[in-house]
Amino acid sequence: MSTWTEKLHLPEDRKKLFRVIPILLTAGLLVYYCVHPGMYSADGDVSIWRSVRTYEIALLSAALIFLWLETNELSERLNRILSWAWFAIAPFAVYFSLLYLNADKYNIDFFALDKIALVLTFVFLYLVQGILYGLTGSIRFSVIIYAVAIAAIGIINCFVISFRGMAISATDLFSIGTAAAVASEYTYTLDWYMVMEILFTLLICTISLKLRGGRMMPLAARGVFLALVAVLAGGYYYLCGKTTFLEDHDIRSEGFTHQLRYKKYDMIFTTLTTCFYLVVDKPEGYSLEAVQEIAAEYVTSEDGADVSGDDSSDADAADASGDADVSGTADTETATSDDDTDATPNLIVIMNESWADYTDIGNGLELSEDYMPFIRSLTENTIKGTAYSSVFGGNTPNSEYEFLTGNTMAFLPTSSVGFNLFVRGNLPSLASQLGSLGYYTLAMHPYRGTNYRRNIVYPQIGFDTYYTRDDFDYPYKIRNYISDETLFDRIIVEYEENLDSGNPLFSYNVTIQNHGGYYSSNTKNLDMEIEVLNTEFSTTRAEIYVNLVKATDDAFKQLIEYFEEVKEPTIIVMFGDHQPDIGDGAYEYLLGGTEDDLTGEALMEKYKVPFIIWANYDIEEETIEATSLNYLYSIMADRLGLSMTGYQEYLLDLSEEIPVINSIGYWGADGVFYELDDEDSPYYELVNDYNILEYNDIFGGDNRYYEFFTLDGTSE
């Protein structure tokens, strides 16, 4: 009876290779286990021969090698029976293999899992297996494909959680390119559970290959079978994604830290449910008439000739087209004296990667010295405060999206990326707004230009020019990233080169220096003078991080000192995009417990970021205790007399009633924290009104209320 390699018509040398590769891989995993004492001494300082794990992995490896080498001499009929039996059993093998990987890590008790979610999980696995069988016509390959895929996702997910503090979700599919781009910046170490997951998956694949009864169905039969499975899959999606079935049974996966729900729904179903939240439903009462009614007091004329209510902008600006590609010869003069600093000062915005103040988060870090001495020393002509972002540990563009558009991620799918999903065509933004006033709009990010579609999104939201790391010659790097010092120096160069144009500059910058990957083996060019004095957790990540921010502080000092001598009125804004993940132990100390123990309000501590607004001319000093990134420009424009659209004026007024709103919830002016869907909140109608306006901005298309969202009232 022919073997599977013979059926593939492989030459003898290749048959041997197919036999040797799995054996070598198994042996390699055994060696890896032996040279990593942390695997077998996890429960105490024991020798390799006294660890139960040693005998577990040895027996599994021996069984795997024996099975691989053993020849299948069973009859064709018995092979066929066993193949279909394996087809029925394989989803359980795949499931429990993944459960072994995750159970201990995320405190999953199989018998405590939600029963409905568990049934839906297995239905999903059978549907996937059925679709693959219909496509391949082979039991063995359908099982192998999804067994390997699920194991790979499970292992990748463990790494992702360790790097950014939140699990993978459906929206990460839109950021695969970005993830691949930054993957090389991290250090990867397999743990015991990952090694066992690989071995279990090898065992599943070996059993699949050994059974010879999975004959291909005739093409017509496969088509019918595939169509039937597709119908069932469509019904599955409709039940879970288009009805209230999951909500009716209190099954949901909201928030960014999806791993918190693994112990109730397991990883597979928790991740799957994120697919059902990609669609944005219309808010209650949405219509163009409702949009116009809410916005009425912020639109002063039918043709939108003056929607900002601000007399400080040039008259010519009202006639500007609002196109993203604004000519450098717009009839707008740069303000040069204290009398007109409220007109068109240069605006430099720095969204600083992972910038956070850990002395002001929960219990706070104890440091040997201050890591932001210069920034804290700034008081004159300075507005400082705390803002709340909607992301933690990653998804940086969501903070950009909130600041540049005024839209909040609170109304958008959980863990989605605004740049990837919600910039459709030319979206009104701060860049297009300032471009219509004659500003030269420049964006710089000294990293890969394609990350999060910035190369596509930036032109769509109004930037004239976008510089990436490819545009920085001989940059100074800290670790493997272009330093803040290099970027800030380039800001100065671009400012000086723009002077002759006679147009004000809007320089928007996203840093990269402080990006995650805080490893003691990677501190090149980083001065490690500051120590974290806490003893309650491992301080390696935190210590590298605070010294990175000290380098930012030094670079920011040089930038401010340069613009102190500049005559042209200039405003510099810097804010953090999100907090980095400096380790679960650090956050348990800072917040006083695990996320399981925290209320939504307590969890907000993980979303605090600092901001600073400085001007080289006289402005009133202020400290703003709490706001959110969607409000930040409106607040700054109000204090400094900058132009505002009707939408930005609306947001300014809304911030008086709802000072903070993000993806976790919001605080009302009464000081009470509310969940986003709390219908008993006295601010529920205000929140829904905001949702209606934002929905029109993103999805309004030809019905977008341009008089409200732009200065000139026209589409792009």
N, C-alpha and C positions, 0 to 999 in steps of 0.2 A: 504494500500500500504506500502510495507516494506521500512524502512529507510536504509541509507548506512551502519549504524552500524549493522543492522540486517543482511544485505547481507554478512558482514564480519563475522557473527556468533559470535559476541562478547557477553559475559555474561553481565547481567544488570549493575553490579558494574563498569565494564569497559566502558560501554556506558555513564554512569554518569561522569566517569573520563574524557572521550573525550569531554564532554560538559563543564566540569569545567575548564580544562586547558586553553583554549583560553580566558575564562572570567577572570581567575586569571592573565593571562599574560597582558590583557588589563588593569585590575585594577592596576597591578604593574607598568605599564607605566604611568598611571595617577598619582600614588603616586610619582614616580620618577620625573615627571614634577613639581609637587607641591613643592618638597623639593629642587629644583634647580632653584633659582630665576633668574639665568642668562638666562633661557629659555624665561620667560615671561617678563623680563625687558630688553630685548636685545635692544629695541629702546628708552630706557630711564628708569629712576628710577620710575617704576610704580608698583602698587600693583597687586597681582595675579588676583583680580576681575576686574581690569580696563584694562587688556590686552586682545586684540582680540584673541590671541592665546589660551587663556583659554577656550573660548567658541568654538573655532574651534576643539580643541582636545576633549572637552566634548561631542559635538554633534557627532563627528566621533565615539567616543567610545560607546556612547549610541546606535547609529545605528548598530554598529558592534555586541554589546551584544544582541540587540533585534533580529537582523537577525539570530544570532546563536541559540537563544532559540526558534525562530518561526519554526513551523512545515510546511513542504512543502506539501500542499494538492492539488497541481496541477495535472492534468491528465497526463497520461503517454505520450500522444501525444504532449501536450504542453511542458512537460519537455524535450522531445526530440528536439523540435524546439528551445527552449530556450538554450539547451545545445550546439547545433551547432551554434546558434547565439553568445553564449559566447565564443565558440572556435574561432569565427571570430573577436570578440571584444577584447579578453584577451590580445593579444600583445600590443594593444594600452594602456590598463590599466597598464600593466607592464612597458611599456615605460614611460608613463607620471608620474607614481609613482617614477621611478628613476630620471626622469627629475626634479621633485620637490626637490629631495634630492640634486641635483647638481646645479640647475639653479642659485641660489643665491650665492652659494659658489664659482662658477667658471664663473660667469657673462654670463650665457647661455641665449640667446634669441631664443626661438623656431622658430620664424618667420625669424630669420637671419641665421639659419642653412643652410648649403649647401644642396640643394634640391636633388641632386643625392645621396649624402651620406645618406640623410634621407630615401630615397626610399630603398637603399641597407640595411639600418638598419632594416627596417620593413620586408624586404625579409628574412633577417637573422633570425629574431624572429619567423617568420612563419615556416621557415625550422627547427629550433630547436624544436618548438612545434610539427611539423609534425613528426619528428624523434621520439620524446618521445611518441607521440600517437601511432606510429607504433610499438614501443617496449612494451608499457604498454597496448595498446588497450583501454585506458580510457581517455576521455576528461578531467575529473576532475583531475586525477593524473598527466597528462602531463602538464596541466597548473600550478598546485601546485609546481611541481618539478622545473620548470624553473623560476617561479615567486620567489620562495624562494632563488634559486641559484643566480639570478641576484640581488636581494635585498642584499644578503650576500656579494656578490662581491662589490656592490656599497658602503656598509658601511665599509667593510674592506679597500677599496680603500681610503676612507676619512681618516681613521686612518694611512694608509701607507704614504699618502701625508704629514700628519702632523708630522710623525716621521722622514721621510727621505727626504722630499721635492720633491719627484717625484712619479708619479702615477704608478700603477701596469701595467705590460705589459705581453705579451705572454711568454717571457723568464723567468718570475718569476715562471712559472710552474716547471722549473728545479731547483728551489731553495725553494720549499715548505718546505722541511725538515729543512733548515736553518732558514727560517722565523718562523717556529713553535718553533724552539729552542730558538730564542731570543725574542719571543712574550711576555714571562712572565716578561721581563725586563722593559716593558713600562706600563704607566698608561692610562687607557681607561675611557673616559667620553662621554656618549651619548649627542649629542646636539639636538636641536628642530627638525632639518630636519631628523636626524636618527630615532628619536622616531616616527615621522610621516611616515617615510618609513616603519617601522615595522608595524604600524597600517594599512597603505594602503595594505601591503602585507597580513596581516591577513584578511582584507576585501576581497581581491582577492581569498584567499584560502577558506574563508567561502562561498562565492558565488559558487565556484567550487564544494564544498562538498554538498551544498544544492540542486544542480541540479542533477536529477537522470536519465537523458537521454543519458548519455555517455556510452552506452552499448559496451561491447567488441566486436570487429569484429572477424569473424572466422579467425583461424590461417593462412589459405591460403591467405585470403584477406589482412590480416595484412602484410604478406610477400610481396605481390605485391605492396601494398601501401608504405611500407618501402623502397622497391627497387626503386620506382618512386621518392620518396623524396631524396634518396641517389644520384640518377642521377642528380637531380636538384641541390643538394648541391655540387656535383662535378663540375657542370657547374658554379656555383657561385664562387667556389674557383678558377677555371681556369680563369674566367673573372677578378677577383680581384688580384689573386696572380701570374698568369702566363702570363698575357698580360699587355700592357701599358695603359689599360683603366683608372685606377686611376690617373696615372701620366698625361695622356692626358687631364684629367679634373681637373688637379691641386689639386688632393686629395692625401695627404701624411701625414704620422705621424712619423716624424723623430725627433731625439733629445731625451733627457732623461726626460724632463719635459712635458710629454704628456698632462697634464691637461691644458696647454696653448692652445691646439687645441680643447678643449671641446666646446668652444663657436662657433666653426666653424663646427665641426662634431659630437658633443655630446660625452658622455663617451663611450657608447657601441661601436660605429663605430671606434672611435679613438683607443680603446683597441683592437678591432678586426683587425684593419690594422696592428698592431704590429705582428700579425701572418704571414703576408705576407712578412715580412722582415727577416724571420729566415733563409732563403736559401741564401747562399753566391754564387753570380754569378762569373764566371771566369772573370778576368780583361781583358780589351781590349788587344788583341795581345798575349794572354797567350799561351805558349807552352814550352816544355822542352828546345828546342833550344833557345827560347827567354831568358829563365832563365840562360842558360849557357853563352849566349852572354853578358848579363848584368853583370854577376858575373865573367867574364873571367879575368879581371885584379886583382881579389882578390884570384884566385886559381892559384898556381904556378906550379903545376904538375898534370899530368893526374890521378895519383893514390892517390892524396890528402895527400902525406906524410908531406907536410909543407904548410898548408893553412893559417896560422896565420901571417906569415911574421915576427914573433917574435922569435929571437934567444935565448931568456932568459929562455925558458922552458927546462926541462930535455930532453935529447935525447930519453930516454926510453918512454917518454910520447907519442912520435909519433907512437909507436908500441902498445899503450894501446888499449884495446878493446872498450872503451867508454861505457861499460855497466853501468847501474844505480847502481848495487850492486858491488862496487869496493872493492877489498880486502884491509884490513888495512895494508898489507905488501908490498905495491907498492914500487918499487925501486926509491923513490924520497925523497930527504933530505930537511928538513926544513931550510930555510934561517936563519942564526944567526948573520949576520954582515951587516954593511952598504954597503959592496961591492956586496952583492947579494940580497938586499931587493926587487929587481925587479923580483925575480924568483917566489917564492911561499910563500909570507907572509900569515899569518892567515888573513882571511877575515870574519869580523862580519858585517852582514847586518841586520838592524832593520827597518822594515816597521811599522811605528808608527800609530796606529789607529787614524784617524780623526785629525792628526797633521796639524795645519795650523797657519799662522801668521796673525792674524786679525788686526794688526797695519799696515799691508802692503797690505790690500785688500780694494780697493776703497777708501772711505773717512776714513777708519780705525776706530777702537774702541779707546775710551779714557779710560785709566786705571789709577787706583790709584798708581800702580807701575808696573814695567816690569814683565811679566810672564815667560820670558825665559832669565833671566840675565846671567846664566852660558853659555848657548849656544851662546849667542851674544858675550860673552867675549872671546870665543875661536878664536884665530887668527893664532897662530904659528902652522905650519904643518897642515894647515886646508884649505879645499876648501869648499866654501859655495855657495849657490845660490837658485834660484827659478826654480822649474820644474812644468810642467802642466800634470795633470792626465786626464783620459778620463771619470771619474765618479764624481758624486757629491752626498754626503749624504749616499751612500751605494754601493753595488757591489764591495766590497774591492778586491776580487780576480782579477779583471781586471787590477788593478795596479800591483799586483804580476805578472800577465801574461805578462804585457808590460816590466817590469824590467827584469824578468828571461829569456824571450825569444827574446826580441828585436822587437817583433811584436806589431803593434799598433792596438788598437780597432777601429781606424778610418775606416778601411776597412771591419769591421765585423758588423753584424746586430745591429741596434740601441738597446741599453740597454741589449744586450745579455751578458752572463757571460762566459768569456774565458775558465775557468776551466771546466765548465759544458758541453760546446759544442765543443770546439776546441782543446782539448788535446786528440788526437786519437792515441792510442798505445804509443810508446816511442817517445816523442817529444824532439828534441835537446833543451837544456837550459843551463843556467849558471851552474846549479848543475851537469849535466852530463859532461859538459866541464871541470869543476874543478875536478870532479871525475876521469876523464881520466888522469889528472896530478898527481894523488895520494892523493888528498885531502880527508879527512873524511868529508862527507857532511851531516850536521845535520839540520833539520828543527824543530822549536818549535813554538807552538801557544797555549797559556794557556787558551783554550776554547774547545768547542766540536770538536773532531777530524773529524767528518763526515761533518761538515759544508762545503758547496760548493765542496764536493767530495775531500777534501784535502787528506784524507786517501788513496784515489785511485790515485789521480793526482801526489802527491809528489813522490812516487816510480817510476811512469812513466816518470817523467822528471829528475830523477837521484839522488834523496836523499836516502842515506843509512838508515837514522833513522828519525823518526818523533815522537816527544813528544807532548802530548796534556795536557789539564788540569788534566787528571787522573794521570799524572806522576809527579805532584807537590804535595808534602806532606806538609800539614799545611801552605799553602801560606798566605801571608798578602794581604787582599783585601781592595780595595777602592770602595765604593758603593757595588755592587754585583760582581765585577770583580777582577780577580787576578791582582795585581798591577804591574806596570812597574819595580818597585824596585825588586820584587820577580823574575821576568823574567830576569832582568839584573844580579842579583846574580847567577841565574842558568847558565847564559852564562859563568860566571867566573868559576863555578864548572865544567862545561863541558870542558872548555879550559884546566883546570888543569888536568883533568882525561885523556885528549887526549895527553898530553905531552909525556908520555912514549911510545906512538905508533911511534914517530918519523915522523909522517905525519902532514902536515899543516891542519888547521881546516877551513872549510867553515861553519860558523854558521849563519843560516838564520832564522830570528825571526819576527813573526807577533804579535804585542801587542794587548791587549783588553781593558786596563784600561779606555781609553777615549771614549769608544763606546757611542753612542747616548742614550737618555733617561735621559735628564738633568732636573730632577725634584727636587724642594726644599725639598720634603719629603724624598729624597734619597741622602744624602751627608755623609753617614757613613765613618769615617776615613779620611774625606777630609777637609783640612785646608782651610777656606774661607776668607783668609786675603785680597785678591785682590778684588777691587770693579770696576765695569764698571760704568763710570761716565756719560755716555750718557743718555739723557732724552727723546730722540726722539722715543723710542720703549721700549717694555718690556725687561728688561735685565736679567731675571731669568736664562734662558738657557745659555746666554753668560757668565754670572758671574760664574756659576758652571763649564763651559767649561774651562775658562782661569785658574781657580784654579786647575783643573785636569792637564793641561799642565804644570803648575808650579811644580806639583808633578813629572811629567816626567823630567823636567829640573833638579830637585834635584837628581833623580835617575841616570840620564845620567852623572851628575858630578861625582858621585861615581864610575861609570863604567870607565870613562876616567881616573880618578885618580888612579885606580887600574892598568890599562894598561900602564900608564906612567912609572910604575916601572918594567914592564915586559921587558925582554931582547929580546925575539923573536919578530921579526918585525910583527906588527899587524896593520891592517887597520879597522877602524870602520866607517860604513856608516849608516846614519839614514835619512829616508825621510817619508813624509806623504802619505797616500794612497788616501785621498780625504778630502775635507772640510766637516764638519758636518753641519746639518741644525740647526741653532740657532734661527730660526724664520723668517717668511716672513718680519716682520717689521724691523728686524735687517738688512736684505739684501736690503730692499728698501732704508734704510738709507745709507748702505755701497756703493751700486751701483748707487744711485741717481734716482731710479725708479723701477717699476715692470719689470718683464721679458718681458712683452708685449712691453715695450718701448725700450728694449735693442737690439743693433745690435749683430751679432755673435761675433765680436771682443770685445765688452763691456762685453758680457756674459762670456768670457774667465776668467774674474776675479774670477768666482766661481770655477775655476779648478786649481788655483794656490796652490802649496804646497811647503814648504821649504825642502831643503836637506842640509846635512853637511857630509863631508868626512874628517876624521881625521886619522893621522898616528902617531905611537909612534917613528918614525924616521923622518929624514929631508925630507920634500917635499916642493915644491914651493907653496906658498900661492896664492889663486886666488878667485875671486868672479865671478860667472857665472850668468849673468842677467836673462837669460831665456833658458830653454831647455825643453825636455819632457821625461817622464819616460822610454820610449823605447830607448832613447839614453844614459841614465845615466851610465850604465856600460861601454859602449864604451868610453865615455868621461873620466871616472875614470881610465880605463885601459890605455888610451893614456897618461894621466898625470902621472900615477904611474908605468908605464912599465909592466903592467900585460898582460897575454896571451889574444889574440883575435882570434876569428875565422874570416874567410873571410867575413861572414855576419856582424860581429861586426865592422870590418874595413870599410865595405861599409856604415854602419850606421853612423860611425864617419865622413866620407866624406859627406854623405847626410846632416848631421847636419850643415855643413857649408853653404849649399844652402837653406835648410829648417830647421831653428833652432828649431822650435816647431811644432809638429803635434799631434792632438788628435781627439776625436770624434766630436768636434765642427768645426774644420777647421785647418788652419795652417798659420804661418807667413813665408814669404820668406825672403831671405837675403836683399831684397830691403826694408824691414820694413813694407810691405803691408800685410794685413790680407786677406786670400782667403778662400772661401768655398771649400769643398772637391771636388765638381763636377764642379768647374769653369774651363771650357775648354779654356777660354781666359787667364788664368794664365800663365805666362812665365815658371812656374814650373810644368805645367800639366803633361808633359812627365816624369819628374822625379818622381812625385807622382805615376804615373801609373807603372813605373818600380819597385818601392818599393812594390806596390800592387802585381805585378807579382811574385816577390821573396817571399813575405809573403804567397801568395796562394800556391806556391810550397812547402813551409815549412809545412803548415798545411795540405794540401790536396794532396800533391804529391805522398804519398804512396811509392810504389816501385820506383817511378821516382823522389823522393826527391833528390836534388843535395847535397848529404852528404859531398862531398869535400868542399862545400861552408859553410855549416851550422855546421860542427863539426871540431874539431882539427885533428882527425885521419882519417876522410873521410869514416867512416864506419857507418852502421846502428846499432841501439841498439839491 
